[in-house]
């Protein structure tokens, strides 16, 4: 693990964490995960045509 950490310029603890996750949950667990809360309301954007007809 130390060689991998040096080669990719990351901490050995990060490599160890990734190995543990891989062994427990498989390769799909290493995919990036979205972080934070998703928006509560999705407001559709007004198009130029819709803005002209609403006036």
N, CA, C and O atoms as a Tinker XYZ file with bonds, in Angstrom:
   220  protein
     1  N      0.822000   -1.198000    0.000000    73     2
     2  CA     0.000000    0.000000    0.000000    64     1     3
     3  C      0.863000    1.257000    0.000000    63     2     4     5
     4  O      0.483000    2.273000   -0.583000    81     3
     5  N      2.005000    1.193000    0.642000    73     3     6
     6  CA     2.871000    2.366000    0.717000    64     5     7
     7  C      3.368000    2.759000   -0.674000    63     6     8     9
     8  O      3.476000    3.945000   -0.988000    81     7
     9  N      3.672000    1.755000   -1.506000    73     7    10
    10  CA     4.158000    2.066000   -2.862000    64     9    11
    11  C      3.087000    2.769000   -3.680000    63    10    12    13
    12  O      3.375000    3.699000   -4.433000    81    11
    13  N      1.852000    2.317000   -3.524000    73    11    14
    14  CA     0.738000    2.935000   -4.246000    64    13    15
    15  C      0.563000    4.379000   -3.787000    63    14    16    17
    16  O      0.366000    5.275000   -4.607000    81    15
    17  N      0.634000    4.600000   -2.489000    73    15    18
    18  CA     0.477000    5.948000   -1.939000    64    17    19
    19  C      1.565000    6.880000   -2.466000    63    18    20    21
    20  O      1.282000    8.020000   -2.832000    81    19
    21  N      2.787000    6.408000   -2.506000    73    19    22
    22  CA     3.892000    7.231000   -3.009000    64    21    23
    23  C      3.708000    7.495000   -4.497000    63    22    24    25
    24  O      3.908000    8.619000   -4.959000    81    23
    25  N      3.334000    6.484000   -5.236000    73    23    26
    26  CA     3.197000    6.635000   -6.693000    64    25    27
    27  C      2.135000    7.664000   -7.064000    63    26    28    29
    28  O      2.318000    8.430000   -8.010000    81    27
    29  N      1.024000    7.687000   -6.325000    73    27    30
    30  CA    -0.067000    8.596000   -6.643000    64    29    31
    31  C     -0.111000    9.820000   -5.734000    63    30    32    33
    32  O     -1.053000   10.610000   -5.797000    81    31
    33  N      0.908000    9.977000   -4.886000    73    31    34
    34  CA     1.051000   11.139000   -4.011000    64    33    35
    35  C     -0.178000   11.350000   -3.127000    63    34    36    37
    36  O     -0.741000   12.443000   -3.058000    81    35
    37  N     -0.575000   10.270000   -2.453000    73    35    38
    38  CA    -1.677000   10.336000   -1.495000    64    37    39
    39  C     -1.217000    9.680000   -0.195000    63    38    40    41
    40  O     -0.170000    9.033000   -0.160000    81    39
    41  N     -1.981000    9.844000    0.850000    73    39    42
    42  CA    -1.628000    9.258000    2.140000    64    41    43
    43  C     -1.884000    7.752000    2.136000    63    42    44    45
    44  O     -2.866000    7.293000    1.553000    81    43
    45  N     -1.002000    6.977000    2.786000    73    43    46
    46  CA    -1.219000    5.532000    2.876000    64    45    47
    47  C     -2.544000    5.183000    3.566000    63    46    48    49
    48  O     -3.156000    4.163000    3.250000    81    47
    49  N     -2.981000    6.010000    4.490000    73    47    50
    50  CA    -4.259000    5.742000    5.164000    64    49    51
    51  C     -5.420000    5.774000    4.180000    63    50    52    53
    52  O     -6.384000    5.025000    4.339000    81    51
    53  N     -5.340000    6.638000    3.158000    73    51    54
    54  CA    -6.405000    6.699000    2.154000    64    53    55
    55  C     -6.453000    5.412000    1.338000    63    54    56    57
    56  O     -7.531000    4.891000    1.050000    81    55
    57  N     -5.291000    4.908000    0.970000    73    55    58
    58  CA    -5.231000    3.637000    0.227000    64    57    59
    59  C     -5.805000    2.512000    1.086000    63    58    60    61
    60  O     -6.557000    1.672000    0.592000    81    59
    61  N     -5.455000    2.496000    2.352000    73    59    62
    62  CA    -5.965000    1.482000    3.267000    64    61    63
    63  C     -7.489000    1.555000    3.381000    63    62    64    65
    64  O     -8.171000    0.530000    3.389000    81    63
    65  N     -8.012000    2.778000    3.467000    73    63    66
    66  CA    -9.463000    2.968000    3.543000    64    65    67
    67  C    -10.138000    2.437000    2.288000    63    66    68    69
    68  O    -11.155000    1.748000    2.370000    81    67
    69  N     -9.578000    2.754000    1.130000    73    67    70
    70  CA   -10.154000    2.276000   -0.131000    64    69    71
    71  C    -10.126000    0.753000   -0.203000    63    70    72    73
    72  O    -11.085000    0.139000   -0.672000    81    71
    73  N     -9.045000    0.140000    0.254000    73    71    74
    74  CA    -8.953000   -1.324000    0.245000    64    73    75
    75  C    -10.013000   -1.946000    1.147000    63    74    76    77
    76  O    -10.646000   -2.937000    0.784000    81    75
    77  N    -10.199000   -1.362000    2.313000    73    75    78
    78  CA   -11.201000   -1.883000    3.244000    64    77    79
    79  C    -12.605000   -1.780000    2.658000    63    78    80    81
    80  O    -13.394000   -2.719000    2.756000    81    79
    81  N    -12.913000   -0.636000    2.048000    73    79    82
    82  CA   -14.229000   -0.447000    1.435000    64    81    83
    83  C    -14.428000   -1.451000    0.305000    63    82    84    85
    84  O    -15.498000   -2.046000    0.175000    81    83
    85  N    -13.393000   -1.633000   -0.507000    73    83    86
    86  CA   -13.473000   -2.580000   -1.619000    64    85    87
    87  C    -13.731000   -3.997000   -1.118000    63    86    88    89
    88  O    -14.557000   -4.711000   -1.688000    81    87
    89  N    -13.038000   -4.410000   -0.064000    73    87    90
    90  CA   -13.213000   -5.763000    0.466000    64    89    91
    91  C    -14.599000   -5.970000    1.069000    63    90    92    93
    92  O    -15.173000   -7.051000    0.943000    81    91
    93  N    -15.143000   -4.938000    1.726000    73    91    94
    94  CA   -16.464000   -5.058000    2.355000    64    93    95
    95  C    -17.608000   -4.974000    1.350000    63    94    96    97
    96  O    -18.551000   -5.764000    1.414000    81    95
    97  N    -17.528000   -4.004000    0.405000    73    95    98
    98  CA   -18.691000   -3.679000   -0.421000    64    97    99
    99  C    -18.497000   -3.855000   -1.924000    63    98   100   101
   100  O    -19.461000   -3.746000   -2.682000    81    99
   101  N    -17.282000   -4.122000   -2.364000    73    99   102
   102  CA   -17.040000   -4.342000   -3.782000    64   101   103
   103  C    -16.681000   -3.066000   -4.524000    63   102   104   105
   104  O    -16.603000   -1.981000   -3.947000    81   103
   105  N    -16.467000   -3.232000   -5.815000    73   103   106
   106  CA   -15.979000   -2.140000   -6.652000    64   105   107
   107  C    -16.977000   -0.989000   -6.768000    63   106   108   109
   108  O    -16.565000    0.165000   -6.887000    81   107
   109  N    -18.262000   -1.272000   -6.737000    73   107   110
   110  CA   -19.251000   -0.196000   -6.898000    64   109   111
   111  C    -19.240000    0.769000   -5.722000    63   110   112   113
   112  O    -19.666000    1.915000   -5.864000    81   111
   113  N    -18.761000    0.326000   -4.563000    73   111   114
   114  CA   -18.689000    1.207000   -3.395000    64   113   115
   115  C    -17.628000    2.283000   -3.568000    63   114   116   117
   116  O    -17.646000    3.284000   -2.852000    81   115
   117  N    -16.703000    2.097000   -4.507000    73   115   118
   118  CA   -15.642000    3.068000   -4.733000    64   117   119
   119  C    -16.042000    4.160000   -5.726000    63   118   120   121
   120  O    -15.277000    5.097000   -5.954000    81   119
   121  N    -17.225000    4.047000   -6.312000    73   119   122
   122  CA   -17.708000    5.095000   -7.213000    64   121   123
   123  C    -17.957000    6.376000   -6.437000    63   122   124   125
   124  O    -18.317000    6.320000   -5.261000    81   123
   125  N    -17.772000    7.541000   -7.074000    73   123   126
   126  CA   -18.020000    8.802000   -6.368000    64   125   127
   127  C    -19.472000    8.890000   -5.892000    63   126   128   129
   128  O    -20.397000    8.496000   -6.602000    81   127
   129  N    -19.649000    9.405000   -4.700000    73   127   130
   130  CA   -20.972000    9.585000   -4.116000    64   129   131
   131  C    -21.294000   11.074000   -4.070000    63   130   132   133
   132  O    -20.420000   11.895000   -3.790000    81   131
   133  N    -22.543000   11.418000   -4.343000    73   131   134
   134  CA   -22.929000   12.820000   -4.232000    64   133   135
   135  C    -22.989000   13.196000   -2.764000    63   134   136   137
   136  O    -23.361000   12.388000   -1.914000    81   135
   137  N    -22.618000   14.437000   -2.481000    73   135   138
   138  CA   -22.581000   14.897000   -1.100000    64   137   139
   139  C    -23.564000   16.031000   -0.915000    63   138   140   141
   140  O    -23.905000   16.733000   -1.867000    81   139
   141  N    -24.008000   16.204000    0.284000    73   139   142
   142  CA   -24.893000   17.315000    0.603000    64   141   143
   143  C    -26.348000   16.971000    0.392000    63   142   144   145
   144  O    -26.704000   15.883000   -0.061000    81   143
   145  N    -27.157000   17.917000    0.728000    73   143   146
   146  CA   -28.603000   17.753000    0.627000    64   145   147
   147  C    -29.054000   18.100000   -0.784000    63   146   148   149
   148  O    -28.560000   19.057000   -1.379000    81   147
   149  N    -29.984000   17.332000   -1.318000    73   147   150
   150  CA   -30.522000   17.644000   -2.632000    64   149   151
   151  C    -31.520000   18.795000   -2.493000    63   150   152   153
   152  O    -32.129000   18.954000   -1.435000    81   151
   153  N    -31.696000   19.595000   -3.538000    73   151   154
   154  CA   -32.618000   20.732000   -3.444000    64   153   155
   155  C    -34.054000   20.274000   -3.199000    63   154   156   157
   156  O    -34.486000   19.238000   -3.703000    81   155
   157  N    -34.784000   21.071000   -2.411000    73   155   158
   158  CA   -36.169000   20.716000   -2.095000    64   157   159
   159  C    -37.107000   21.031000   -3.246000    63   158   160   161
   160  O    -38.055000   20.287000   -3.497000    81   159
   161  N    -36.850000   22.130000   -3.949000    73   159   162
   162  CA   -37.741000   22.569000   -5.021000    64   161   163
   163  C    -36.925000   22.724000   -6.289000    63   162   164   165
   164  O    -35.826000   23.278000   -6.269000    81   163
   165  N    -37.464000   22.236000   -7.381000    73   163   166
   166  CA   -36.809000   22.378000   -8.667000    64   165   167
   167  C    -37.632000   23.364000   -9.500000    63   166   168   169
   168  O    -38.674000   22.999000  -10.044000    81   167
   169  N    -37.173000   24.592000   -9.596000    73   167   170
   170  CA   -37.880000   25.612000  -10.368000    64   169   171
   171  C    -37.491000   25.495000  -11.839000    63   170   172   173
   172  O    -36.310000   25.587000  -12.173000    81   171
   173  N    -38.469000   25.294000  -12.721000    73   171   174
   174  CA   -38.121000   25.240000  -14.147000    64   173   175
   175  C    -37.699000   26.616000  -14.638000    63   174   176   177
   176  O    -38.259000   27.632000  -14.226000    81   175
   177  N    -36.714000   26.642000  -15.516000    73   175   178
   178  CA   -36.243000   27.904000  -16.062000    64   177   179
   179  C    -37.229000   28.397000  -17.116000    63   178   180   181
   180  O    -37.762000   27.614000  -17.903000    81   179
   181  N    -37.459000   29.701000  -17.117000    73   179   182
   182  CA   -38.338000   30.273000  -18.123000    64   181   183
   183  C    -37.577000   30.422000  -19.420000    63   182   184   185
   184  O    -36.420000   30.842000  -19.435000    81   183
   185  N    -38.238000   30.076000  -20.507000    73   183   186
   186  CA   -37.623000   30.265000  -21.814000    64   185   187
   187  C    -37.979000   31.660000  -22.311000    63   186   188   189
   188  O    -38.896000   32.292000  -21.788000    81   187
   189  N    -37.266000   32.134000  -23.307000    73   187   190
   190  CA   -37.526000   33.456000  -23.841000    64   189   191
   191  C    -38.928000   33.515000  -24.448000    63   190   192   193
   192  O    -39.603000   34.537000  -24.323000    81   191
   193  N    -39.374000   32.459000  -25.091000    73   191   194
   194  CA   -40.702000   32.446000  -25.695000    64   193   195
   195  C    -41.781000   32.498000  -24.620000    63   194   196   197
   196  O    -42.780000   33.195000  -24.790000    81   195
   197  N    -41.604000   31.792000  -23.543000    73   195   198
   198  CA   -42.598000   31.793000  -22.460000    64   197   199
   199  C    -42.651000   33.155000  -21.779000    63   198   200   201
   200  O    -43.721000   33.598000  -21.361000    81   199
   201  N    -41.522000   33.812000  -21.668000    73   199   202
   202  CA   -41.479000   35.125000  -21.025000    64   201   203
   203  C    -42.215000   36.164000  -21.873000    63   202   204   205
   204  O    -42.878000   37.048000  -21.332000    81   203
   205  N    -42.100000   36.061000  -23.205000    73   203   206
   206  CA   -42.785000   37.024000  -24.079000    64   205   207
   207  C    -44.287000   36.817000  -24.088000    63   206   208   209
   208  O    -45.039000   37.786000  -24.192000    81   207
   209  N    -44.743000   35.571000  -23.982000    73   207   210
   210  CA   -46.184000   35.318000  -24.038000    64   209   211
   211  C    -46.874000   35.620000  -22.721000    63   210   212   213
   212  O    -48.088000   35.823000  -22.696000    81   211
   213  N    -46.124000   35.655000  -21.625000    73   211   214
   214  CA   -46.763000   35.899000  -20.335000    64   213   215
   215  C    -46.967000   37.388000  -20.058000    63   214   216   217
   216  O    -47.649000   37.741000  -19.096000    81   215
   217  N    -46.402000   38.247000  -20.861000    73   215   218
   218  CA   -46.545000   39.698000  -20.617000    64   217   219
   219  C    -47.826000   40.243000  -21.154000    63   218   220
   220  O    -48.089000   41.439000  -21.028000    81   219
